[in-house]
């Protein structure tokens, strides 16, 4: 079990597409946190919600020369 961050909202149990995106974010070492460390931030950081968004951000990051965590945290 891993800590996903204060602002993490779990997808539905059988939504494999969204759980794959959560796994990619956590494997990259990112968390679902806003700007406040207490979890009360009004603007949470951008994270991909689907496998398609993960692929698109990784492709865009590769073109820009970004690391995987940097690419996945881009809006």
Helices and strands as residue ranges (DSSP letters): H 16-27, H 51-64, H 68-72
